[in-house]
């Protein structure tokens, strides 16, 4: 859950070995891809937090492309101050859904 004062997050990934993709979904942003790394390298990607995302959760999805039986990956997410953010199996307040804005023009 993002509290007031959080302006960005940094997602750090180790050893995903291009097995798939990692993406983030929020109430304000539809899909944001996260860079992933091959061992022995870390990959880091920064993501801005907009006011609509405060007091909500992010949905971090790991989507596998290849069947791999044994690959341990490491992921940690920090705020702009380098403080770790908590992971929850079920996001607080439910899975965030992107808020579509439909405009009709003549």
C-alpha positions as CSV (number, residue, x, y, z in Angstrom):
1,X,0.0,0.0,0.0
2,X,1.5,3.3,-1.0
3,X,1.2,6.1,1.6
4,X,1.5,9.8,1.1
5,X,5.1,10.8,0.2
6,X,5.8,7.8,-2.0
7,X,6.7,9.2,-5.5
8,X,8.4,6.2,-7.1
9,X,9.3,2.6,-6.7
10,X,12.3,0.6,-7.9
11,X,11.8,-3.1,-8.9
12,X,15.0,-5.2,-8.7
13,X,15.1,-8.6,-10.3
14,X,17.8,-11.3,-10.3
15,X,18.0,-14.5,-12.4
16,X,14.7,-14.5,-14.3
17,X,16.7,-15.7,-17.4
18,X,14.2,-14.4,-20.0
19,X,11.8,-17.1,-19.0
20,X,8.8,-14.7,-19.4
21,X,7.9,-11.2,-18.5
22,X,7.1,-9.3,-15.3
23,X,4.5,-6.6,-15.4
24,X,2.8,-4.2,-13.0
25,X,-0.8,-3.2,-13.1
26,X,-2.3,-0.4,-11.1
27,X,-5.5,1.6,-10.9
28,X,-3.9,4.5,-12.8
29,X,-1.6,2.6,-15.3
30,X,-2.8,-0.3,-17.4
31,X,0.4,-2.3,-17.8
32,X,4.0,-1.4,-17.1
33,X,6.7,-3.9,-18.0
34,X,9.5,-4.6,-15.6
35,X,13.0,-5.3,-16.9
36,X,14.3,-8.8,-16.0
37,X,17.9,-10.0,-15.9
38,X,19.9,-13.1,-16.7
39,X,22.2,-14.5,-14.0
40,X,24.6,-13.3,-12.7
41,X,23.2,-9.8,-13.2
42,X,20.6,-7.7,-11.4
43,X,18.2,-5.6,-13.4
44,X,16.5,-2.6,-12.0
45,X,13.6,-0.5,-13.3
46,X,12.1,2.6,-11.9
47,X,8.3,3.4,-11.9
48,X,6.7,6.7,-10.9
49,X,3.8,6.6,-8.5
50,X,1.0,9.0,-9.4
51,X,-1.5,10.5,-6.9
52,X,-4.3,8.1,-8.0
53,X,-2.1,5.1,-6.9
54,X,-1.7,6.4,-3.3
55,X,-3.5,4.2,-0.7
56,X,-3.8,1.3,-3.3
57,X,-1.8,-1.8,-4.1
58,X,0.0,-2.9,-7.3
59,X,-0.5,-6.2,-9.0
60,X,2.9,-7.6,-9.9
61,X,2.5,-10.5,-12.4
62,X,5.1,-13.1,-13.3
63,X,4.2,-14.6,-16.7
64,X,6.2,-17.6,-17.8
65,X,6.8,-18.2,-21.5
66,X,8.9,-21.4,-21.1
67,X,8.5,-24.4,-18.8
68,X,11.5,-24.4,-16.4
69,X,11.6,-26.8,-13.5
70,X,14.1,-25.2,-11.3
71,X,14.9,-21.5,-11.4
72,X,14.9,-19.5,-8.3
73,X,14.5,-15.8,-8.9
74,X,15.0,-12.9,-6.5
75,X,12.8,-9.8,-6.5
76,X,12.6,-6.9,-4.2
77,X,10.8,-3.5,-4.4
78,X,11.9,-0.3,-2.7
79,X,10.5,3.2,-2.6
80,X,12.5,6.3,-3.6
81,X,14.3,6.3,-0.2
82,X,15.5,2.7,-0.6
83,X,13.0,1.3,2.0
84,X,11.6,-2.2,1.2
85,X,8.0,-2.5,0.4
86,X,5.9,-5.4,1.6
87,X,4.6,-8.2,-0.7
88,X,1.1,-9.7,0.0
89,X,-0.3,-12.8,-1.6
90,X,-3.7,-11.1,-1.8
91,X,-3.4,-7.3,-2.4
92,X,-5.0,-5.2,0.4
93,X,-8.3,-4.0,-0.9
94,X,-8.3,-6.6,-3.7
95,X,-6.5,-6.9,-7.0
96,X,-6.2,-3.4,-8.5
97,X,-8.1,-2.9,-11.7
98,X,-7.2,-0.2,-14.2
99,X,-9.8,2.5,-14.2
100,X,-10.8,3.0,-17.8
101,X,-11.8,6.5,-18.9
102,X,-14.1,6.5,-21.9
103,X,-14.6,9.7,-23.8
104,X,-17.2,10.2,-26.6
105,X,-16.6,13.0,-29.1
106,X,-18.6,14.2,-32.0
